Amino acid sequence: MPRIALLISYDGGPFSGWQSQPGGGGVQDAVEAALSKIGESVRITGAGRTDAGVHARGQVAHFDASGEWEPRRLVLAINAHLPESVSVMEACVAGSGFDARRSALSREYRYFIWNSSTCYPHIKPYVYRLHGTHYDWNAAAEAALLMEGRHDFGAFCRAADKPDNTVRTVRRARLIRRGSLVIFKITADAYLTNMVRIAAGNLLSVAERKRDADWFKSLLCGGDRRESARTLPASGLFLWRVIYPQKSMACLKTQNVGFYTSFQQNHNGS
């Protein structure tokens, strides 16, 4: 039974999140339904459980196939039975020890803000829109850097889902502006519920000059969700990529070397 790794992209708007739901409203449900139609009635494991409305450019999942599949043929077969909002971008044969969730070193999320009085209609569903020119994005960018390292992110977690241990390691956090587009990028070993959207809301409060860097820094020492600012909407958030050690994908067959290169670029590139 070969283990297959899938690189999946989806528009999270129509779904109640990645995880399978009793009513079948998860992205996982859609992919599993497509697999069942090609003779693979299996459960799949995803690298991350995105919430309702959150999108993914580079979700990774794995399953154990009942037989041999040529990767390109498998991609075409699955996509033929998926809704327009979900696409399998790549497939490869991974080693039996590969696990989409447990083998991951870290995950990168990106939150997109559009700061302008006008917006391109085709990106409206995928950004958080802000009007006006009074935002100090430089101050917000400096605050974002404070997140890097190991901190207690208790104030960055939805209160109802706060675990006993709220310490997480952020490998990289950047806020950059490209014209009207503001992008918050964060890579961490693990996340708390709503952590990225709350972080984006806190950075926005700094940009609005309602709060300063000292306040933001104080949030990184634990604390209560009530000390943070608002949670920004799910529509602007993307699971951008999942980073794996190279050795976890070292068992790929020769014909899959092209995807191996693509896999590493997608998950280790900029």
Contacts in CASP RR format, 6 or more apart in sequence:
PFRMAT RR
TARGET T0000
AUTHOR 0000-0000-0000
METHOD contacts of the structure
MODEL  1
MPRIALLISYDGGPFSGWQSQPGGGGVQDAVEAALSKIGESVRITGAGRT
DAGVHARGQVAHFDASGEWEPRRLVLAINAHLPESVSVMEACVAGSGFDA
RRSALSREYRYFIWNSSTCYPHIKPYVYRLHGTHYDWNAAAEAALLMEGR
HDFGAFCRAADKPDNTVRTVRRARLIRRGSLVIFKITADAYLTNMVRIAA
GNLLSVAERKRDADWFKSLLCGGDRRESARTLPASGLFLWRVIYPQKSMA
CLKTQNVGFYTSFQQNHNGS
1 64 0 8 1.000
1 65 0 8 1.000
1 66 0 8 1.000
1 67 0 8 1.000
2 64 0 8 1.000
2 65 0 8 1.000
2 67 0 8 1.000
2 68 0 8 1.000
2 69 0 8 1.000
2 93 0 8 1.000
3 62 0 8 1.000
3 63 0 8 1.000
3 64 0 8 1.000
3 65 0 8 1.000
3 93 0 8 1.000
3 94 0 8 1.000
3 95 0 8 1.000
3 96 0 8 1.000
3 97 0 8 1.000
3 98 0 8 1.000
4 62 0 8 1.000
4 63 0 8 1.000
4 64 0 8 1.000
4 65 0 8 1.000
4 69 0 8 1.000
4 74 0 8 1.000
4 91 0 8 1.000
4 92 0 8 1.000
4 93 0 8 1.000
4 94 0 8 1.000
5 60 0 8 1.000
5 61 0 8 1.000
5 62 0 8 1.000
5 91 0 8 1.000
5 92 0 8 1.000
5 93 0 8 1.000
5 94 0 8 1.000
5 98 0 8 1.000
5 100 0 8 1.000
5 249 0 8 1.000
5 263 0 8 1.000
6 31 0 8 1.000
6 44 0 8 1.000
6 60 0 8 1.000
6 61 0 8 1.000
6 62 0 8 1.000
6 63 0 8 1.000
6 78 0 8 1.000
6 88 0 8 1.000
6 90 0 8 1.000
6 91 0 8 1.000
7 58 0 8 1.000
7 59 0 8 1.000
7 60 0 8 1.000
7 88 0 8 1.000
7 89 0 8 1.000
7 90 0 8 1.000
7 91 0 8 1.000
7 263 0 8 1.000
7 266 0 8 1.000
8 27 0 8 1.000
8 31 0 8 1.000
8 56 0 8 1.000
8 58 0 8 1.000
8 59 0 8 1.000
8 60 0 8 1.000
8 61 0 8 1.000
8 86 0 8 1.000
8 87 0 8 1.000
8 88 0 8 1.000
8 89 0 8 1.000
9 56 0 8 1.000
9 57 0 8 1.000
9 58 0 8 1.000
9 59 0 8 1.000
9 86 0 8 1.000
9 87 0 8 1.000
9 89 0 8 1.000
10 27 0 8 1.000
10 55 0 8 1.000
10 56 0 8 1.000
10 59 0 8 1.000
10 85 0 8 1.000
10 86 0 8 1.000
10 87 0 8 1.000
11 55 0 8 1.000
11 85 0 8 1.000
11 86 0 8 1.000
11 125 0 8 1.000
11 126 0 8 1.000
12 27 0 8 1.000
12 50 0 8 1.000
12 52 0 8 1.000
12 53 0 8 1.000
12 54 0 8 1.000
12 55 0 8 1.000
12 56 0 8 1.000
12 85 0 8 1.000
12 234 0 8 1.000
13 52 0 8 1.000
13 53 0 8 1.000
13 55 0 8 1.000
13 85 0 8 1.000
13 125 0 8 1.000
13 234 0 8 1.000
13 235 0 8 1.000
14 83 0 8 1.000
14 85 0 8 1.000
15 25 0 8 1.000
15 26 0 8 1.000
15 27 0 8 1.000
15 30 0 8 1.000
15 52 0 8 1.000
15 53 0 8 1.000
15 85 0 8 1.000
16 25 0 8 1.000
16 26 0 8 1.000
16 52 0 8 1.000
17 25 0 8 1.000
17 26 0 8 1.000
17 27 0 8 1.000
17 49 0 8 1.000
17 50 0 8 1.000
17 51 0 8 1.000
17 52 0 8 1.000
17 53 0 8 1.000
17 54 0 8 1.000
18 26 0 8 1.000
18 27 0 8 1.000
18 28 0 8 1.000
18 46 0 8 1.000
18 48 0 8 1.000
18 49 0 8 1.000
18 50 0 8 1.000
18 56 0 8 1.000
18 59 0 8 1.000
19 26 0 8 1.000
19 28 0 8 1.000
19 49 0 8 1.000
20 26 0 8 1.000
20 28 0 8 1.000
20 29 0 8 1.000
20 32 0 8 1.000
21 29 0 8 1.000
23 29 0 8 1.000
27 50 0 8 1.000
27 56 0 8 1.000
27 59 0 8 1.000
27 86 0 8 1.000
28 44 0 8 1.000
28 46 0 8 1.000
28 61 0 8 1.000
30 82 0 8 1.000
30 83 0 8 1.000
30 86 0 8 1.000
31 44 0 8 1.000
31 61 0 8 1.000
31 78 0 8 1.000
31 82 0 8 1.000
31 86 0 8 1.000
31 88 0 8 1.000
32 42 0 8 1.000
32 43 0 8 1.000
32 44 0 8 1.000
33 81 0 8 1.000
34 78 0 8 1.000
34 79 0 8 1.000
34 80 0 8 1.000
34 81 0 8 1.000
34 82 0 8 1.000
35 41 0 8 1.000
35 42 0 8 1.000
35 44 0 8 1.000
35 63 0 8 1.000
35 78 0 8 1.000
37 81 0 8 1.000
38 74 0 8 1.000
38 77 0 8 1.000
38 78 0 8 1.000
38 81 0 8 1.000
39 66 0 8 1.000
40 63 0 8 1.000
40 65 0 8 1.000
40 66 0 8 1.000
42 63 0 8 1.000
42 64 0 8 1.000
42 65 0 8 1.000
42 66 0 8 1.000
43 63 0 8 1.000
44 61 0 8 1.000
44 62 0 8 1.000
44 63 0 8 1.000
45 61 0 8 1.000
45 62 0 8 1.000
45 63 0 8 1.000
45 99 0 8 1.000
45 100 0 8 1.000
45 101 0 8 1.000
46 59 0 8 1.000
46 60 0 8 1.000
46 61 0 8 1.000
46 62 0 8 1.000
46 100 0 8 1.000
46 101 0 8 1.000
47 59 0 8 1.000
47 60 0 8 1.000
47 61 0 8 1.000
47 100 0 8 1.000
47 101 0 8 1.000
47 104 0 8 1.000
47 107 0 8 1.000
47 239 0 8 1.000
47 242 0 8 1.000
48 59 0 8 1.000
48 101 0 8 1.000
48 107 0 8 1.000
48 239 0 8 1.000
48 242 0 8 1.000
50 56 0 8 1.000
50 59 0 8 1.000
50 237 0 8 1.000
50 239 0 8 1.000
51 193 0 8 1.000
51 194 0 8 1.000
51 234 0 8 1.000
52 234 0 8 1.000
53 234 0 8 1.000
53 235 0 8 1.000
53 237 0 8 1.000
54 234 0 8 1.000
54 237 0 8 1.000
54 238 0 8 1.000
54 239 0 8 1.000
55 126 0 8 1.000
55 236 0 8 1.000
55 237 0 8 1.000
55 238 0 8 1.000
55 239 0 8 1.000
56 238 0 8 1.000
56 239 0 8 1.000
57 238 0 8 1.000
57 239 0 8 1.000
57 240 0 8 1.000
57 241 0 8 1.000
58 89 0 8 1.000
58 239 0 8 1.000
58 240 0 8 1.000
58 241 0 8 1.000
58 242 0 8 1.000
58 266 0 8 1.000
58 267 0 8 1.000
59 239 0 8 1.000
59 242 0 8 1.000
60 100 0 8 1.000
60 104 0 8 1.000
60 242 0 8 1.000
60 244 0 8 1.000
60 267 0 8 1.000
61 100 0 8 1.000
62 94 0 8 1.000
62 98 0 8 1.000
62 99 0 8 1.000
62 100 0 8 1.000
69 91 0 8 1.000
69 93 0 8 1.000
70 255 0 8 1.000
71 90 0 8 1.000
71 91 0 8 1.000
71 92 0 8 1.000
71 93 0 8 1.000
71 255 0 8 1.000
71 256 0 8 1.000
71 259 0 8 1.000
72 91 0 8 1.000
74 88 0 8 1.000
74 91 0 8 1.000
75 88 0 8 1.000
75 89 0 8 1.000
75 90 0 8 1.000
75 91 0 8 1.000
78 88 0 8 1.000
78 91 0 8 1.000
79 87 0 8 1.000
79 88 0 8 1.000
82 88 0 8 1.000
90 259 0 8 1.000
90 262 0 8 1.000
90 263 0 8 1.000
90 266 0 8 1.000
91 259 0 8 1.000
92 249 0 8 1.000
92 252 0 8 1.000
92 256 0 8 1.000
92 259 0 8 1.000
92 260 0 8 1.000
92 263 0 8 1.000
93 251 0 8 1.000
93 252 0 8 1.000
93 253 0 8 1.000
93 256 0 8 1.000
94 248 0 8 1.000
94 249 0 8 1.000
94 251 0 8 1.000
94 252 0 8 1.000
95 248 0 8 1.000
95 249 0 8 1.000
95 250 0 8 1.000
95 251 0 8 1.000
95 252 0 8 1.000
96 251 0 8 1.000
97 103 0 8 1.000
97 248 0 8 1.000
98 248 0 8 1.000
98 249 0 8 1.000
98 251 0 8 1.000
100 242 0 8 1.000
103 244 0 8 1.000
103 245 0 8 1.000
103 248 0 8 1.000
104 242 0 8 1.000
104 243 0 8 1.000
104 244 0 8 1.000
105 189 0 8 1.000
105 243 0 8 1.000
105 244 0 8 1.000
105 245 0 8 1.000
106 171 0 8 1.000
106 187 0 8 1.000
106 188 0 8 1.000
106 189 0 8 1.000
106 242 0 8 1.000
106 243 0 8 1.000
107 187 0 8 1.000
107 188 0 8 1.000
107 191 0 8 1.000
107 239 0 8 1.000
107 241 0 8 1.000
107 242 0 8 1.000
107 243 0 8 1.000
108 172 0 8 1.000
108 185 0 8 1.000
108 186 0 8 1.000
108 187 0 8 1.000
108 239 0 8 1.000
108 240 0 8 1.000
108 241 0 8 1.000
108 242 0 8 1.000
108 243 0 8 1.000
109 185 0 8 1.000
109 186 0 8 1.000
109 187 0 8 1.000
109 191 0 8 1.000
109 196 0 8 1.000
109 237 0 8 1.000
109 238 0 8 1.000
109 239 0 8 1.000
109 240 0 8 1.000
110 183 0 8 1.000
110 184 0 8 1.000
110 185 0 8 1.000
110 186 0 8 1.000
110 237 0 8 1.000
110 238 0 8 1.000
110 240 0 8 1.000
111 128 0 8 1.000
111 183 0 8 1.000
111 184 0 8 1.000
111 196 0 8 1.000
111 197 0 8 1.000
111 200 0 8 1.000
111 232 0 8 1.000
111 236 0 8 1.000
111 237 0 8 1.000
111 238 0 8 1.000
112 126 0 8 1.000
112 127 0 8 1.000
112 128 0 8 1.000
112 181 0 8 1.000
112 182 0 8 1.000
112 183 0 8 1.000
112 236 0 8 1.000
112 237 0 8 1.000
112 238 0 8 1.000
113 127 0 8 1.000
113 128 0 8 1.000
113 129 0 8 1.000
113 130 0 8 1.000
113 181 0 8 1.000
113 182 0 8 1.000
113 183 0 8 1.000
113 184 0 8 1.000
113 200 0 8 1.000
113 204 0 8 1.000
113 236 0 8 1.000
114 123 0 8 1.000
114 127 0 8 1.000
114 128 0 8 1.000
114 129 0 8 1.000
114 130 0 8 1.000
114 180 0 8 1.000
114 181 0 8 1.000
114 182 0 8 1.000
115 129 0 8 1.000
115 130 0 8 1.000
115 131 0 8 1.000
115 132 0 8 1.000
115 135 0 8 1.000
115 137 0 8 1.000
115 177 0 8 1.000
115 180 0 8 1.000
115 181 0 8 1.000
115 182 0 8 1.000
116 129 0 8 1.000
116 131 0 8 1.000
116 180 0 8 1.000
117 131 0 8 1.000
117 132 0 8 1.000
119 127 0 8 1.000
119 129 0 8 1.000
119 180 0 8 1.000
125 235 0 8 1.000
126 235 0 8 1.000
126 236 0 8 1.000
126 238 0 8 1.000
127 181 0 8 1.000
127 235 0 8 1.000
127 236 0 8 1.000
128 200 0 8 1.000
128 232 0 8 1.000
128 233 0 8 1.000
128 235 0 8 1.000
128 236 0 8 1.000
130 204 0 8 1.000
134 208 0 8 1.000
134 209 0 8 1.000
135 204 0 8 1.000
135 207 0 8 1.000
135 208 0 8 1.000
136 206 0 8 1.000
136 207 0 8 1.000
136 208 0 8 1.000
136 209 0 8 1.000
137 175 0 8 1.000
137 177 0 8 1.000
137 182 0 8 1.000
137 207 0 8 1.000
139 206 0 8 1.000
139 207 0 8 1.000
139 209 0 8 1.000
139 212 0 8 1.000
139 213 0 8 1.000
140 175 0 8 1.000
140 203 0 8 1.000
140 204 0 8 1.000
140 206 0 8 1.000
140 207 0 8 1.000
141 174 0 8 1.000
141 175 0 8 1.000
141 176 0 8 1.000
141 177 0 8 1.000
142 213 0 8 1.000
143 175 0 8 1.000
143 202 0 8 1.000
143 203 0 8 1.000
143 206 0 8 1.000
143 213 0 8 1.000
143 216 0 8 1.000
143 217 0 8 1.000
144 173 0 8 1.000
144 174 0 8 1.000
144 175 0 8 1.000
144 184 0 8 1.000
144 186 0 8 1.000
144 203 0 8 1.000
145 173 0 8 1.000
145 174 0 8 1.000
146 173 0 8 1.000
146 213 0 8 1.000
146 216 0 8 1.000
146 217 0 8 1.000
146 220 0 8 1.000
147 170 0 8 1.000
147 173 0 8 1.000
147 186 0 8 1.000
147 199 0 8 1.000
147 220 0 8 1.000
148 170 0 8 1.000
148 171 0 8 1.000
148 172 0 8 1.000
148 173 0 8 1.000
149 169 0 8 1.000
149 170 0 8 1.000
149 171 0 8 1.000
150 167 0 8 1.000
150 168 0 8 1.000
150 169 0 8 1.000
150 170 0 8 1.000
151 167 0 8 1.000
151 168 0 8 1.000
151 170 0 8 1.000
151 220 0 8 1.000
151 221 0 8 1.000
151 222 0 8 1.000
152 166 0 8 1.000
152 167 0 8 1.000
152 220 0 8 1.000
152 221 0 8 1.000
152 222 0 8 1.000
152 223 0 8 1.000
153 166 0 8 1.000
153 167 0 8 1.000
153 168 0 8 1.000
153 192 0 8 1.000
153 195 0 8 1.000
153 220 0 8 1.000
153 222 0 8 1.000
154 162 0 8 1.000
154 166 0 8 1.000
154 192 0 8 1.000
154 222 0 8 1.000
154 223 0 8 1.000
154 224 0 8 1.000
154 225 0 8 1.000
155 198 0 8 1.000
155 219 0 8 1.000
155 220 0 8 1.000
155 222 0 8 1.000
155 223 0 8 1.000
155 224 0 8 1.000
155 225 0 8 1.000
155 227 0 8 1.000
155 228 0 8 1.000
156 192 0 8 1.000
156 194 0 8 1.000
156 195 0 8 1.000
156 198 0 8 1.000
156 199 0 8 1.000
156 202 0 8 1.000
156 219 0 8 1.000
156 225 0 8 1.000
156 228 0 8 1.000
157 163 0 8 1.000
157 166 0 8 1.000
157 192 0 8 1.000
157 193 0 8 1.000
157 194 0 8 1.000
157 195 0 8 1.000
157 198 0 8 1.000
157 225 0 8 1.000
158 192 0 8 1.000
158 193 0 8 1.000
158 194 0 8 1.000
158 198 0 8 1.000
158 225 0 8 1.000
158 231 0 8 1.000
159 224 0 8 1.000
159 225 0 8 1.000
159 226 0 8 1.000
161 192 0 8 1.000
161 193 0 8 1.000
161 194 0 8 1.000
162 192 0 8 1.000
162 193 0 8 1.000
162 225 0 8 1.000
163 192 0 8 1.000
166 192 0 8 1.000
166 222 0 8 1.000
168 188 0 8 1.000
168 189 0 8 1.000
168 190 0 8 1.000
168 191 0 8 1.000
168 192 0 8 1.000
168 195 0 8 1.000
169 188 0 8 1.000
169 189 0 8 1.000
169 190 0 8 1.000
170 186 0 8 1.000
170 187 0 8 1.000
170 188 0 8 1.000
171 187 0 8 1.000
171 188 0 8 1.000
171 189 0 8 1.000
172 185 0 8 1.000
172 186 0 8 1.000
172 187 0 8 1.000
173 184 0 8 1.000
173 185 0 8 1.000
173 186 0 8 1.000
173 187 0 8 1.000
173 199 0 8 1.000
174 184 0 8 1.000
174 185 0 8 1.000
174 186 0 8 1.000
175 182 0 8 1.000
175 183 0 8 1.000
175 184 0 8 1.000
175 185 0 8 1.000
175 203 0 8 1.000
176 182 0 8 1.000
176 183 0 8 1.000
176 185 0 8 1.000
177 183 0 8 1.000
184 196 0 8 1.000
184 199 0 8 1.000
184 200 0 8 1.000
184 203 0 8 1.000
185 240 0 8 1.000
186 196 0 8 1.000
186 199 0 8 1.000
187 243 0 8 1.000
188 195 0 8 1.000
194 231 0 8 1.000
196 237 0 8 1.000
197 231 0 8 1.000
197 232 0 8 1.000
197 233 0 8 1.000
197 234 0 8 1.000
197 237 0 8 1.000
198 225 0 8 1.000
198 228 0 8 1.000
198 229 0 8 1.000
198 231 0 8 1.000
198 232 0 8 1.000
200 232 0 8 1.000
200 237 0 8 1.000
201 228 0 8 1.000
201 229 0 8 1.000
201 230 0 8 1.000
201 231 0 8 1.000
201 232 0 8 1.000
202 211 0 8 1.000
202 216 0 8 1.000
202 219 0 8 1.000
202 228 0 8 1.000
202 229 0 8 1.000
203 216 0 8 1.000
204 229 0 8 1.000
204 230 0 8 1.000
204 232 0 8 1.000
205 211 0 8 1.000
205 229 0 8 1.000
205 230 0 8 1.000
206 212 0 8 1.000
206 213 0 8 1.000
206 215 0 8 1.000
206 216 0 8 1.000
210 229 0 8 1.000
211 229 0 8 1.000
218 227 0 8 1.000
219 227 0 8 1.000
219 228 0 8 1.000
241 266 0 8 1.000
241 267 0 8 1.000
241 269 0 8 1.000
242 267 0 8 1.000
243 267 0 8 1.000
243 268 0 8 1.000
244 263 0 8 1.000
244 267 0 8 1.000
246 264 0 8 1.000
249 260 0 8 1.000
249 263 0 8 1.000
249 264 0 8 1.000
252 259 0 8 1.000
252 260 0 8 1.000
END
